[in-house]
Amino acid sequence: MTTVEPDDDALAARYRCLIEAELAQLEAQSHQTAADRAPVELDQQSVGRLSRMDAMQQQAMAQAVEQRRQTRQARLGAALKRIQTGDFGYCLDCGAFIGWKRLDVDPTVPLCVACAGRSGR
């Protein structure tokens, strides 16, 4: 089966807005949850030991979510750079077109199915 390779303008038009919208959404979520990641205050007058432990657990979970959010933001930023350089949609290993369906699932993928399978990514 052959894959029709699009022109770079078609790729950019199809995915740039989606990527930028997801980046904006992640940035907004990061700002909204900043207080959840803040250090837990030690105030034994108003918060008991178990309540503080629960707050610390909530903080750790919020920090883990933020780390995943930052990882996604980095992948989206890299995809935008590939759009700017004309490399978007093409495998970074073999140079083949990644494919519309694969990019529709995740526009940040840098490898075609064959190369991703070889590298274990």
PyMOL commands that set and color helices and strands:
alter all, ss='L'
color gray80, all
select helices_A, chain A and resi 8-32+35-37+49-85+100-105+113-119
alter helices_A, ss='H'
color red, helices_A
deselect
rebuild
show_as cartoon
